Amino acid sequence: MRLSFLLPCFLLFTQASYAKDTQGNALPPGAAVETDPEYPPVVSYTLKNGLKLLILEKHFAPTLSYSIAFKVGNVDSPKGKTGLPHLFEHMAFKGTQTIGTKDYKKEKLALDKVEAAAQAMIAEERKPAPDKARLETLKQALAAAEKEADAFIVKDEFTQLYKNFGQSGLNAATAADYTFYMISLPANRLETLMAMESDRFKKAVLREFYRERSVVMEEKRMYDAKPESALGELLGTTALSAHPYRYPIVGWLDDLKSFTRTDAEVFFRQFYVPNNATLAIVGDVDPAEVIRLAEKYFADWKPSDLPDTNYTQEPQQNSEKRFDLFFKANPSMRLAFHNPGFSSPDMYALMMLSEVLSGGKTARFYRNLVEGKQVALYAAAGSHTSSRYPSLFVMVAAPKAPHTLEEVEAAIWEEIERIKAEPPTAWELERAINSHEADLVKNLESSLETAQNLSISQQVMGDWKFDWKTIDALRKVKPEDVSAAAAKYLVRSNYTVGFIRPPLAAKPAQAKGAAK
């Protein structure tokens, strides 16, 4: 049976378990319930401060899952301060003015001393010729100020409270386009959740900032030491020359060394506001009660004007770019082509193209390069690396010995040229749609995944139904559309490729006949 027929049946079958009769606890004016059986019966509501709520009842178990997504990612990093969004994600677990402190008024004074000491140290570090003796004195002053502030900290109280309340899945993540926070709790902890999460963002305290900054700097060093991570980062910075998608998620190490807690607080006030967030709750809850508690705990969260996010557009690439990354690692490769982003209908043809090329063991890359010619250990394609702006269509592959990187690259280009000339079959497109539908159904089985997807889709893509509407758009893609998209975007002038190769010999080989 086609999954396109199965999906509405799945939703209809589970409708009774998804939604209670809400007539006994009426929703407030402004709340809307999705009634189209193609979609889950999500209740939506927006507070006056702009915070969007999405609520989906699932009464399979006495639990609830929560996700809040902010439309802020590393693409929004201020110039010279890359990595701030990721570092703030870490800081959002450090507590608030009421959680994680013994006496916030006294702690605030101590934290101000820490900040003054840190700014003085960083200013000296940034000089062309720092005074080593003065720098050492400033480092000692910072350490002393941090020790004084430590006396007021209740270590890890925020996360420990959630553990005491029976949490699972407590986590957060920063991407290029967004940041989200999530957790699952027993259903009877709904008000606890609302109280803690509202406090988290209304009264955040960035305590232990410089220690956590050091943790992230070490994370960056570890990331750079991994060959595939380093290759992916270098691919982005080579393919992209102007748009801030070229920034690494963790940030540039030099930026991490230089920004301050004050920089992070300014950034927080700009982006971590209710009119830049969507809160989703899925599980054994009453939507009217969720809305009532959201009004109680989040309504006084102050909105603000959002920063201009019309960033420098990436200029058109007009020449092939190539690089070698030398690493003590097995050879591998990444290829990138600029894509137009979701503002273009071509994006859906490119999504189908990636599925036709590498959507499983029946796709062309596996069938022809891994099993057929046996030139590659693996080969895969992804239609987009990010969502808010035009990004990259990326391919990854590794040669199977004794074949070379060049042989794999040539084989990939043969597949690219073939699909330009030979459109995919109806069966290949059907398989691709089935794959997307299967992923959607699988995600619906997890309340935490569902909450995460609802919040991100609404906040980043502007519609919580984005995944369902994407499948509808994919169904409209014709075989010739896929070939046309490949011919338009997968071309040499739009191409960047990077190879991981073994390090070069320490000394160049001597020419024949050279003196010993």
Buried (B, 14 or more C-beta within 10 A) or exposed (E): EEBBEBBEEBBEEBEEEBBBEBEEEEBEEEBEEBEEEEBBBBBBBBBEBBBBBBBBBBBEEEBBBBBBBBBBBBBBBBEEBBBBBBBBBBBBBBBBBEBBBEEBEBBBEBBEBBBEBBBBBBEBEEEEEBEEEEBEBBBEBBBEBBEBBBEBBEEEBBBEBBEEBEBBBBBBBBBBBBBBBBBBBBBEBBEBBBBBBBBBBBBBBBBBBBEBBEEBBEBBEEBBEEBBBBBBBBBBBBBBEEBBBBBBBBBBBEBBBBBBBEBBBBBBEBBBBBBBBBBBBBBBBBBBBBBBBBBEBBEEBEBBEBEEEEBEEBEEBEEEBEEEBEBEBEBBBBBBBBBBBBEEEBBBBBBBBBBBBBBEEEBBBBEBBBEEBEBBBBBBBBBBBBBBBBBBBBBBBBBBEEBEBEBBBEBBBEBBEEBBEEBBEEEBBBBBBBBBBEEBBEBBEBBBBBBBBBBBBBBBBEEBBBBBBBBEBBBEBBBEBBBBBBBBBBBEEBBBBBBBBEEEEEEEEEEEEEEE
